[in-house]
Amino acid sequence: MKVKDTLNLGKTKFPMRGNLPVREVERQNEWEENKVYEQRQKLNEGKPSFVLHDGPPYANGNIHMGHAMNKISKDFIVRSKSMMGFRAPYVPGWDTHGLPIEQQLKKAGVDRKALSVAEFREMCRQYALEQVDKQRKDFKRLGVAGEWDNPYLTLKPEYEAQQIRVFGKMAEKGLIYKGKKPVFWSWSSESALAEAEVEYHDVTSPSAFYGEQVVDGKGVLDENTYMVVWTTTPWTIPASEGITIDATFDYAVVQHDDDERKYVLAADLVNADAKLFGWNDVKIVKTVKGAELENVLCQHPFYPERKLVTMLGDFVTTDAGTGLVHTAPGFGEDDFNIGVKYGLDVYVPVDDKGYMTEDTGEDFAGLFYEDANEVSLKKLEEAGVLLKQMDYEHSYPFDWRTKKPIIFRATPQWFASVDKIRDQILGAINEVQFFPDWGQKRLYNMIRDRGDWVISRQRVWGVPLPIFYGEDGEAIMTKETIEHVAKLVEEHGSNIWFQREAKDLLPEGFTSEHSPNGKFTKETDIMDVWFDSGSSHQGVCAERDYLTYPADLYLEGSDQYRGWFNSSLITSVAYSGHAPYKQILSQGFTLDGKGRKMSKSLGNTIVPSEVIDKMGAEIIRLWVLSVDTSADVRVSMGSFQQIAESYRKFRNTVRFLLANTTDFDPAKDAVAFDEMESI
């Protein structure tokens, strides 16, 4: 007798090796052919629903590991809810408008100026659809189940029409207005940006302390006195309209050494600033309250005809500087607000591309704004009023797409009022459940502190602002005109706005007191892409009758507290008075093995296809299961190799169990439940 005949060796057709890169594709093809997702939906028809609403990734380039973690996490939740007996449809979506697509065509050699707006937009549309197809293939290969044949795209006419209706409801409620005030302006994109499109980097800028001579001291200061101001943006000095101080601060009038001139500084900063300027033998001539200096006039250091008014504001500090702030209403929110209060001009001597305008004089005209720093400093020195120049390190905003610095610049823009419905939005947040729970405070504070939302963009690839203008220049956005545009877009797509004249986009026989002769023009700006994706609660959840509004869950990266979570909340509360979601689950970012952000320039990226081709998509799915996605997650090929080893152990354990049950006959081998031991 052979020894092996004495052993009860298990038998199974389940192979030891998974050969995942090959077998997964075969299995996924079977699922698709047999419509497994559709059958699951039919099986749970009529049961309680659970709707996870997909946040749309941007349609540009192949997916990265962050995309994979996000989509697989959603797939786990949707599949598990389906298995629990819920009707859990999953509709994937894509964000398909915006500047990056315009830039990609430009890089590909498309001459934008040689095409009509409608022709260029059609090229953008085709490019976006190509990217959607590419990413859809990648997501499906990850094993994510959903309505891949019927996703939502922000460029689809039916979606665009619903977005226009969201805008219309907000306009109807008086939440849409046009104003000229400083916004984040990207000279590299030639467009305004929303807060969510801005990222911050540490930079070093030239700062200047300089004096502005008093010409009317209002009986408090004599004309041999100089107000000492500080700026970290010397290029804005040509736009200076005033000086802001605090009414409650004590300001000292000082002299030093043999200098006959007098200088005004915050009393608390005299010692520190005197040391910085190299002053000795400093004497305080007198001390006055800031309130006493209101409306004191000073001479602009560059332009003899311009006088600068001293104003009282609540944003002046003594943490740094002099306690007196150089104020240019065209280049900052605080400056703008105080300037409006005192009736100053909102002067913006920088064009869309970041170049100084002709009216700044021959020394500045045509200069790029950063180059104007050096000219300003030189002119201050020549005028004998530059007290100190030094480099200053601080955090500065950048365009997150082009990675170029931006400026605060007052331009006429369309805004959505957050202020009018802020309390309602904050109340809606309290009705939402957050995972992790700190997300509630984060979103609450963001809404509490944010200004009104600039929704206009000076680009062409996007949904048009459905606004007409009469002969008198007044904006026309009535319920009738907006709904008419929405129906046209629903039928023809948003390109119709750029193909037809204003009169052909208005309802037949439309008249307005703003155009007695029946002549109209139309807005050329498009909507912010965050308004696009932020309207998905109407364009998708409310529009498709098998989904629900509000959705049960939104799941995205933690950056979406200032992005999609934020814009969706504002538009939903404005539209229907409640949040678009019942729950929010946020995830961290994927980092490399050393904890660094993945980027092509560092060469530390790992794309999902690289892992799939070597090990299979199931290894990525197991990896997502193994990590805490609520915080940033480190990922390396080593981590996937460890997961692959764990997978082999799972597989061989299952294989062993199957092999040991091949000769099991339920008819004679089954054990009655009451005979089983508690183990």
PyMOL commands that set and color helices and strands:
alter all, ss='L'
color gray80, all
select helices_A, chain A and resi 3-6+20-33+36-43+65-83+99-107+112-114+117-141+157-172+195-197+234-239+267-277+290-293+329-331+333-341+358-360+369-382+419-429+438-449+479-492+496-499+502-504+529-534+536-541+558-561+564-576+608-614+617-626+637-659+666-669+673-675
alter helices_A, ss='H'
color red, helices_A
select strands_A, chain A and resi 52-53+93-94+152-153+176-186+191-193+198-216+225-231+242-245+250-255+262-266+283-289+297-299+307-312+325-327+386-399+407-416+433-435+453-454+456-457+468-469+475-476+521-522+526-527+551-557+581-587+590-591+633-634
alter strands_A, ss='S'
color yellow, strands_A
deselect
rebuild
show_as cartoon
